[in-house]
Amino acid sequence: MSVQMVLLPVFVLVGLAFALLLLRSRGVAGKEGGSPTVSDQFGLPGFFYVLIALALPLRKADLVIVLLSWVFVVALFAHAGIFLTSNNDRQRSLAWYAAVLVLFAMWLYFALRMLLLI
């Protein structure tokens, strides 16, 4: 898998983070509730960035990692979109938990590839 293909979801996610920072600083972002909020757009991706930073030099970033990366990014975009529009607590939580599950699957896949040397 090419480095560009692996890093493209990272760049898109960084763009989302900067856009949310700008919207939040301008007071555009919705009100924060009790479930995962816009601040989770900055905490959860840290685990994603670490995974990609490890997978690239170890040559474990394959098509599965890239596809799961895009699913993760789409889930976080959905979370951000819900937060900025309707701010429906239930929908926003579902999008966030979907992102968490995808990220967990990515880490599990990466760990198995590393430990089983596949």
Buried (B, 14 or more C-beta within 10 A) or exposed (E): BEEEBBBBBBEBBEEBBEEBBEBBEEEEBBEEEEBBBBEBBEEBBEBBEEBBEBBBEEEBBBEBBBEBBEBBBBBBBBBBEBBBEEBBBEBBBBBBBBBBEBBEBBBEBBEEBEEEEE
